[in-house]
Amino acid sequence: FISAVIGITEPALYGCAFRFKKPLYALMIGGGVSGAFVAALGAKAISFAMPSIISLPVYSGSIPTMLIGLLIAFVLTAVLTYVFGFDEEIKKDARAIEAEKKNIL
């Protein structure tokens, strides 16, 4: 969460979203709805910056719209993840099981 707030989303994507499909679907829906909301209200950046909470000054004139969009994305994704569920199991092949056994010994 902390790395995603400052703009580095790869740990969350590879650590959680790509491993479990239901949270990935919730993430895509939440991001799409939030992006549509922000685009519909015409938020514009005055320069290029990495998307994060610390780059909000780039969106001068539309900071309230961006904050509402962030809130929509966070809340909608969390609610959809709760609704879709998070009870998926990771399927392991024989090589992964053997590697885990070696690490335990």
Backbone bond lengths (Angstrom), bond angles and torsions (degrees), N, CA, C in turn:
res aa  C-N    CA-C-N  psi(-1)  N-CA   C-N-CA  omega(-1)  CA-C   N-CA-C  phi
1 F - - - 1.462 - - 1.519 110.79 -
2 I 1.339 116.46 -45.38 1.464 119.80 -177.00 1.524 110.74 -64.21
3 S 1.316 117.50 -43.16 1.460 119.16 179.38 1.529 111.16 -66.30
4 A 1.320 118.12 -35.27 1.467 120.58 179.23 1.520 111.77 -68.69
5 V 1.325 118.17 -33.22 1.464 121.04 179.69 1.527 110.63 -65.46
6 I 1.335 116.86 -34.02 1.464 118.44 179.98 1.524 112.58 -93.21
7 G 1.323 117.45 7.71 1.452 121.09 169.99 1.513 116.47 107.18
8 I 1.314 119.65 -0.50 1.458 121.94 -179.86 1.532 107.61 -104.33
9 T 1.331 116.08 98.46 1.458 120.29 -172.31 1.521 114.02 -99.35
10 E 1.346 118.11 -5.07 1.458 120.01 -176.94 1.531 113.48 -60.08
11 P 1.354 120.51 -41.34 1.464 118.02 178.57 1.524 113.19 -58.99
12 A 1.319 116.93 -39.13 1.464 119.75 178.91 1.532 110.87 -70.66
13 L 1.333 116.68 -39.15 1.460 119.33 -179.66 1.519 112.08 -66.00
14 Y 1.327 116.83 -52.09 1.462 119.79 -175.91 1.524 112.18 -78.14
15 G 1.319 118.30 -29.62 1.445 120.76 -177.83 1.511 113.92 -80.88
16 C 1.319 117.28 -28.07 1.462 119.32 -175.02 1.528 112.37 -129.94
17 A 1.317 116.90 -55.31 1.461 120.13 -169.31 1.525 113.10 -66.02
18 F 1.327 118.54 -41.36 1.461 119.66 -179.34 1.522 112.22 -78.68
19 R 1.316 118.14 -21.50 1.458 121.01 178.52 1.521 111.34 -78.46
20 F 1.302 117.11 -37.39 1.463 122.12 -178.24 1.530 108.49 -116.56
21 K 1.295 117.75 120.83 1.465 121.86 -172.37 1.528 113.59 -73.10
22 K 1.320 118.34 -36.65 1.469 119.66 -177.50 1.521 112.36 -63.18
23 P 1.337 120.08 -44.83 1.475 118.65 174.86 1.527 112.54 -64.39
24 L 1.334 117.57 -29.92 1.464 120.17 176.60 1.524 110.52 -65.01
25 Y 1.332 116.73 -41.94 1.468 119.58 177.32 1.526 110.89 -63.47
26 A 1.328 116.63 -41.40 1.470 120.13 177.78 1.521 110.54 -63.25
27 L 1.322 117.12 -38.94 1.458 122.29 178.90 1.523 111.29 -63.70
28 M 1.326 116.51 -42.59 1.466 119.76 179.91 1.523 111.48 -67.27
29 I 1.311 117.50 -40.75 1.465 120.47 179.42 1.530 110.18 -67.03
30 G 1.326 117.35 -46.56 1.464 120.76 179.59 1.513 112.38 -61.38
31 G 1.319 117.39 -42.91 1.462 120.71 178.18 1.519 112.20 -66.86
32 G 1.322 116.81 -38.81 1.466 120.16 178.89 1.513 112.82 -66.16
33 V 1.323 116.66 -44.54 1.475 120.31 179.43 1.525 110.04 -65.53
34 S 1.320 116.53 -43.02 1.463 120.28 179.40 1.532 111.02 -64.64
35 G 1.329 116.81 -43.60 1.461 120.23 178.19 1.518 112.40 -63.42
36 A 1.323 116.90 -38.62 1.461 120.26 177.71 1.522 110.96 -65.34
37 F 1.331 116.79 -39.98 1.461 121.01 178.35 1.525 111.19 -62.50
38 V 1.320 116.28 -47.76 1.464 120.58 -178.42 1.525 110.68 -65.09
39 A 1.335 117.18 -41.23 1.464 120.62 179.44 1.525 111.56 -67.73
40 A 1.334 116.75 -37.53 1.464 120.09 -179.92 1.531 111.47 -65.15
41 L 1.328 116.66 -32.49 1.460 119.77 178.55 1.526 112.54 -87.20
42 G 1.314 117.73 -1.47 1.458 121.80 171.94 1.516 115.58 76.76
43 A 1.304 118.12 33.92 1.464 120.11 177.65 1.523 109.27 -70.10
44 K 1.342 115.67 136.14 1.462 120.58 -178.18 1.513 109.97 -135.65
45 A 1.323 114.91 145.94 1.455 121.58 175.85 1.531 108.61 -96.01
46 I 1.319 116.61 148.13 1.464 120.31 178.72 1.524 111.51 -94.28
47 S 1.326 117.04 -8.11 1.453 122.96 -179.72 1.524 108.28 -156.85
48 F 1.334 116.21 168.37 1.456 120.26 176.06 1.518 109.28 -82.94
49 A 1.315 116.22 136.74 1.463 121.46 175.39 1.520 108.02 -154.76
50 M 1.318 115.92 156.17 1.458 120.84 174.82 1.525 108.37 -66.43
51 P 1.325 118.13 136.81 1.464 119.17 -179.68 1.526 111.21 -70.80
52 S 1.301 115.98 112.75 1.460 121.83 177.87 1.516 108.94 -162.08
53 I 1.309 115.54 172.15 1.458 120.49 -179.88 1.533 110.97 -68.92
54 I 1.331 116.93 -28.52 1.465 119.02 -178.71 1.528 112.61 -81.00
55 S 1.323 118.31 -7.91 1.462 120.54 176.70 1.529 112.41 -100.90
56 L 1.308 118.21 18.99 1.471 120.85 178.89 1.528 113.86 -60.59
57 P 1.339 121.00 -33.52 1.464 119.02 179.00 1.531 114.33 -59.51
58 V 1.328 118.01 -19.42 1.458 120.96 177.35 1.531 110.60 -65.71
59 Y 1.316 116.54 -26.28 1.459 121.58 -179.27 1.520 110.75 -95.31
60 S 1.323 117.40 44.79 1.468 119.78 -177.43 1.525 109.55 -60.52
61 G 1.306 115.66 135.85 1.450 121.30 -176.88 1.513 113.62 93.52
62 S 1.306 117.10 -19.33 1.460 119.52 179.78 1.532 111.65 -133.96
63 I 1.306 117.34 27.04 1.460 120.96 179.91 1.531 111.76 -63.01
64 P 1.344 119.98 -43.00 1.473 117.98 177.71 1.535 112.72 -60.11
65 T 1.326 117.21 -38.21 1.458 120.85 177.54 1.525 110.83 -63.44
66 M 1.322 116.51 -41.99 1.463 120.45 179.18 1.527 111.43 -66.14
67 L 1.316 117.70 -39.94 1.466 120.42 178.57 1.527 111.61 -64.81
68 I 1.338 116.03 -39.55 1.465 119.64 176.76 1.532 109.78 -65.79
69 G 1.337 116.75 -39.30 1.457 120.52 176.78 1.523 111.97 -62.98
70 L 1.328 117.09 -40.95 1.467 120.77 176.11 1.520 111.19 -61.96
71 L 1.317 115.82 -42.20 1.462 120.26 179.43 1.530 111.30 -64.86
72 I 1.328 116.05 -42.34 1.465 120.03 178.11 1.528 110.28 -60.94
73 A 1.329 116.91 -46.66 1.460 120.46 -178.79 1.522 111.24 -61.83
74 F 1.319 117.28 -44.88 1.464 120.76 -177.34 1.524 111.32 -66.42
75 V 1.317 116.76 -50.32 1.466 120.62 -175.91 1.528 111.03 -68.41
76 L 1.324 117.40 -46.35 1.465 120.17 -177.88 1.532 111.23 -63.78
77 T 1.325 117.57 -41.32 1.459 120.21 178.56 1.521 111.12 -65.33
78 A 1.325 117.33 -41.61 1.469 120.39 178.72 1.526 111.04 -64.21
79 V 1.318 117.36 -43.62 1.466 120.90 -179.73 1.530 110.60 -66.07
80 L 1.328 116.87 -44.14 1.466 119.44 179.96 1.527 111.77 -66.06
81 T 1.324 117.57 -36.28 1.460 119.69 175.80 1.515 110.60 -63.21
82 Y 1.323 116.87 -40.07 1.456 120.66 177.40 1.536 110.72 -65.33
83 V 1.330 116.69 -41.97 1.465 121.12 -178.63 1.533 111.27 -68.98
84 F 1.348 117.28 -46.32 1.461 121.01 -178.99 1.520 111.85 -69.33
85 G 1.302 116.73 -32.70 1.460 121.09 -179.06 1.511 111.88 100.65
86 F 1.320 114.05 162.05 1.457 120.75 -177.13 1.521 109.90 -133.49
87 D 1.318 117.27 23.50 1.457 122.12 -170.46 1.523 114.13 -94.68
88 E 1.313 116.84 25.64 1.453 118.86 -179.80 1.519 110.22 -78.67
89 E 1.301 115.59 146.38 1.458 121.32 177.15 1.523 108.48 -103.46
90 I 1.306 115.77 144.72 1.448 120.13 176.41 1.523 107.88 -82.54
91 K 1.310 115.92 126.53 1.458 120.03 178.97 1.523 108.54 -82.95
92 K 1.311 115.70 126.96 1.455 120.90 -178.89 1.516 109.64 -112.10
93 D 1.316 115.17 140.44 1.448 118.86 175.06 1.535 109.20 -88.14
94 A 1.299 116.00 178.21 1.468 120.98 -175.21 1.521 111.57 -63.38
95 R 1.335 117.89 -35.81 1.465 120.68 -179.87 1.514 111.68 -64.96
96 A 1.326 117.67 -40.16 1.461 121.27 179.45 1.524 111.12 -66.71
97 I 1.319 116.71 -39.17 1.472 120.64 178.86 1.527 110.23 -65.70
98 E 1.331 117.42 -42.40 1.467 120.72 178.95 1.535 111.11 -65.33
99 A 1.324 117.36 -39.00 1.469 120.92 178.76 1.526 110.40 -64.14
100 E 1.330 117.22 -39.08 1.456 119.95 177.61 1.527 111.41 -66.07
101 K 1.320 117.03 -37.85 1.456 120.34 178.07 1.526 110.92 -64.18
102 K 1.324 117.51 -39.46 1.466 121.22 178.17 1.524 111.19 -65.29
103 N 1.321 117.41 -38.37 1.470 121.23 179.55 1.517 112.00 -67.10
104 I 1.320 117.29 -32.97 1.458 121.11 -179.75 1.524 110.42 -72.09
105 L 1.316 117.03 -39.71 1.463 121.03 -179.70 1.495 108.77 -74.48
